């Protein structure tokens, strides 16, 4: 029974060590994110010109036409978001 108890104790120490290290990683990551959000300047959104608006209208029309062809008129595009 001695080797079995030693194996269980080593496993417990290893699992606790891994848990503590992962906890520290998450804690330090959250602190870095909060610090950088507090002290870094915000990015100002750029105003789109008419050229990009016409391009997006053309893109919307092309995507709508493609989906209409693929679904044979059963689907309708209501919104397009860039991911």
N, C-alpha and C positions, 0 to 999 in steps of 0.2 A: 504493500500500500504506500510505501514511502515514495517511490518514483511518481506515482499518480498524484499525490499531494504536491510534490515539487512542481510537476507539470501544470497543475491547476494554479498554483501561486505565481508561476512565471507568466502564464496566460493572463491572469488578473492584472498583474503589474503592467504587462504590455498593453492591455486594453485601456487601462486607466491613463497610461502615458500617451497613447494615441488620442484619447478623448481630450486630455488637457492641451495637447499641442494644437489640435483642430480648434478648440475653444479659443486659444490665444490667437490663432490666425484669423478667425472670424472677428474677434474683438479688435485686433489691431487694424484689420481692413475697414471695419466700420468707423474707427477713429480717424483713419486717413481720409475716408470719404467725407466725413463731417468737417474735418479741418479744411480740406480743399474746397468744399462747397461754401464754407464761411469766408475764406480769404481770397479765393480766386475771382477775377472779374467775370461777369456774365457775358455771354456771347450775344451780340445784337443781331437780330434777324435782318437779312437784307431784303429790300423791296424788290419785287420781281418787275421786270420791264414788260412791255407789251409783246416783245418778241417771244419771251418764254411763255406768255399766256397763249399766244396763237399756237405755239408748239404743243402745249399741254392740251389744247382743244383738238388739234390734229391727232395727238396720241390717244385721247379719249375716243375720238371717232374711229380710229383704227382698231382699238381694243374692243369697242362695242360691235363693230362689224365682224371681227374675228369670233367673238363669243356668239353672235347671232348665227354665224355659219356653222360653228361647231355644235351648238345646241339646237339647231334648226328652229330658231325663234322661240324656244321655251324659256330662255333666261334673259334677264335684262340687267344691264350694268347701271347701278345707281351711284356708285362711289368708287374712286380709285385712290388708294393710299400707297405712298412709297415706303417700303420697309427698310 
